[in-house]
Amino acid sequence: MESHTDQIELLFEKTKHYTQTSVDLYKLKVIDKSADIISTLIARVAIGLFVVLFILTVNIGISLWIGDALGKNYLGFLIVSGFYGVVSVLLYVMRNRWIKSPVRNSIIVQALS
């Protein structure tokens, strides 16, 4: 029959292995979530870059088209930039509702899933 000290040592050894396994599992979960969030962010930035380039090209075309219709190219660019000025002010005023909250909620949902 084993002595009580042998049983206690065995218990401490099993506890040590359990703790180390739990720490390793936690590290792997953190790495998995971090990799998921970073890869999603990189994909969204890449898609966003191409969308911005597309929109920029379309806006140049629209500006030239409006300018041609008005007889002066600079008027088309002024009208398009004025439109973006109005949109920028609107986004600034509504930034908490339209930008911060949805982004914050998306990050929280992704981190907790």
C-alpha positions in Angstrom: 0.0 0.0 0.0 1.3 3.4 -0.9 2.0 5.9 1.8 0.1 9.2 2.1 3.1 11.2 1.0 3.4 9.2 -2.3 -0.3 9.8 -3.0 0.1 13.5 -2.2 3.2 13.7 -4.5 1.2 12.0 -7.3 -1.7 14.4 -6.7 0.7 17.4 -7.0 2.2 15.9 -10.2 -1.2 15.4 -11.8 -2.2 19.0 -10.8 1.0 20.3 -12.3 0.3 18.5 -15.6 -3.3 19.7 -15.6 -2.2 23.3 -15.0 0.4 23.1 -17.8 -2.1 21.6 -20.2 -4.7 24.3 -19.3 -2.1 27.0 -19.9 -1.1 25.5 -23.2 -4.8 25.2 -24.3 -5.3 28.9 -23.3 -2.3 30.0 -25.4 -3.5 28.0 -28.4 -7.0 29.6 -28.1 -5.5 33.1 -27.9 -3.3 32.4 -30.9 -6.2 31.1 -32.9 -8.4 34.1 -32.1 -5.6 36.5 -32.9 -4.8 34.8 -36.2 -8.5 34.9 -37.1 -8.9 38.6 -36.3 -5.7 39.6 -38.0 -6.5 37.6 -41.2 -10.0 39.1 -41.3 -8.6 42.6 -40.9 -6.0 42.0 -43.7 -8.6 40.7 -46.0 -10.9 43.6 -45.3 -8.1 46.1 -45.8 -7.2 44.5 -49.2 -10.8 44.6 -50.3 -11.2 48.1 -49.1 -8.1 49.2 -51.0 -9.6 47.9 -54.3 -13.0 49.5 -53.5 -11.3 52.8 -52.9 -9.3 52.6 -56.1 -12.6 51.8 -58.0 -14.5 54.6 -56.4 -11.6 57.0 -57.1 -11.6 56.1 -60.8 -15.4 56.4 -61.0 -15.3 59.8 -59.3 -12.7 61.1 -61.7 -14.9 60.0 -64.5 -18.0 61.6 -63.0 -16.1 64.8 -62.3 -14.9 64.9 -66.0 -18.4 64.1 -67.2 -20.0 66.8 -65.1 -17.3 69.3 -66.0 -17.8 68.5 -69.7 -21.5 69.0 -69.3 -20.9 72.4 -67.6 -18.2 73.5 -70.1 -15.4 73.7 -67.4 -13.7 70.6 -66.1 -12.8 72.2 -62.7 -16.6 72.7 -62.0 -17.1 69.0 -62.2 -14.3 68.4 -59.7 -15.6 71.1 -57.4 -19.1 69.6 -57.4 -17.9 66.1 -56.6 -15.6 67.3 -53.9 -18.4 69.4 -52.4 -20.6 66.3 -52.3 -17.8 64.5 -50.4 -17.5 67.4 -48.1 -21.1 67.1 -47.2 -20.8 63.4 -46.7 -17.7 63.9 -44.5 -19.5 66.3 -42.3 -22.5 63.9 -42.0 -20.1 61.0 -41.2 -18.3 63.1 -38.6 -21.6 64.0 -36.9 -22.9 60.4 -36.9 -19.5 58.7 -36.3 -20.6 57.0 -33.0 -23.8 55.5 -34.4 -22.6 54.6 -37.9 -18.9 53.8 -37.4 -17.8 53.2 -33.9 -20.6 51.1 -32.5 -20.8 48.7 -35.5 -17.0 48.2 -35.6 -16.8 47.8 -31.8 -19.7 45.2 -31.8 -18.1 43.3 -34.7 -14.8 43.0 -32.9 -16.5 41.9 -29.7 -18.6 39.3 -31.5 -15.6 38.0 -33.4 -13.5 37.8 -30.3 -16.1 36.0 -28.3 -17.2 33.5 -30.9 
